Amino acid sequence: MAEHACDLTERKIPALLDTLSAAYAEAGDFPRAISAAEEALNRARAFGDNDAVKLSENILASLHENIPYRQEPE
């Protein structure tokens, strides 16, 4: 579903790319997870969205250690 959402939005929404990276990581595909997270980070930087940049950086740090990123519910 995350792949479909990213396709529908032409991979322009950082939050959806972060979701896609999390899905790949949960499936154990860390190279694809890192690629999607890097894409999310680049999009967030292009939009000037500092909160999204920080989140993407946190996700990437986790993925580089081969640990899926999981956010606790609020």
C-alpha positions, 0 to 999 in steps of 0.5 A, spaced: 500 500 500 505 504 501 508 503 494 501 505 491 501 511 495 507 513 493 506 512 486 499 516 486 503 522 489 509 521 484 513 520 490 513 527 492 510 527 499 516 525 504 511 522 509 509 517 505 516 515 502 518 515 510 512 510 511 515 506 504 522 506 507 519 503 514 515 498 510 521 495 506 525 495 513 520 491 516 520 486 510 528 486 511 529 490 505 534 495 508 537 497 501 530 499 499 528 502 505 535 506 506 533 509 498 526 511 500 528 514 506 534 518 503 529 520 497 524 522 503 530 526 506 531 530 500 524 531 499 523 534 506 529 539 505 527 541 498 520 543 501 524 546 507 520 542 512 525 542 518 520 537 522 520 532 516 527 533 515 529 531 523 524 525 522 527 522 516 534 523 519 532 519 525 529 514 520 535 513 516 540 513 522 536 507 525 536 504 518 543 504 517 544 500 523 539 495 520 534 496 525 527 498 523 524 505 525 518 504 529 514 510 532 510 509 539 503 512 538 501 518 541 
